[in-house]
Amino acid sequence: MISSRGTARSAVVLLAVAALAGCTGAGAGTETPDGPPSPTSSAVAALTDPDSLRATGTAVVSGDVTLTAWPSVGVVVGPPDEDGAVALTVPLPQIEDATASVLPVATLVPPPGATLEVLGDDSALVRGDDGGVLAALGVPVLGGDAVGAGLDLQVAARDDGTLSWSVVRPVLTDGTVDADPSPAGTVTAVVAASALRSATWADRDDEGGLSLAVVPAAWARTGGLAAEEALWAQLVAQVPEAGTTGVRDQLTCHTIGAPDKESWNLEPWRPDVGLLATLAARCNPE
């Protein structure tokens, strides 16, 4: 289930680019010669209720938010960076059925009372029971031998608030599944509760008025739609007067066109001209 808002924003972002151009887990598994134990596809598919998944999966902790990755076989959670973001790496399952086209990789479970919302670029938000953003899950990427193997990553939100990762194997013209290559490799994504380092007002009368210097967390600069949503939610919570559509478009413009800039200067006094015009003006509409 993909967020319609996320899908729409993804389409705008694609147009925008054109405009700018002018812990290790525990569990039983089978040892593989090139890495940690790998779950079997049937083990991943044996879904149970979220509470059971939390009890048997691997905890993925960032700040005050704990996700669970299930099954835990071979799962690795990296150390937190300076912003508290962690990298979650899940191995692809071993093939049991050579004719299977879709192989479940993992189920990701939010904290009790929360849900995972998938956005248009396959990143996801952790939302609390009030709808607020608690954390974000960056765009998942295939790694290892899976790169270039013709596999597609499938991300889906479930009705119980969990999220699933699966890989889709190539189907040949005769309708059979391409059993070679095997889906060896991993899926990796960043999990983070904090997207904003600082937001500081400065008076820039020479340019037109107050300017808000926003410093995103390192992961949030390239974390996709979920990173932007989390950053915006935390920015507005800290600086409510910045919560206008014009400022939001300036923020999106910086995520697309200036992700490496030390700080993103957002100015509420600038006109609200829409995202495409903001992009055309290089984030500084007049």
Helices and strands as residue ranges (DSSP letters): H 4-21, E 30-32, E 35-38, H 41-45, H 50-56, E 58-62, E 65-70, E 76-77, E 86-91, E 102-109, E 115-118, E 124-127, E 133-137, E 141-143, G 144-146, E 152-157, E 163-168, E 186-192, E 196-204, E 209-216, G 219-221, H 224-238, G 240-242, H 245-257, E 264-266, H 275-280
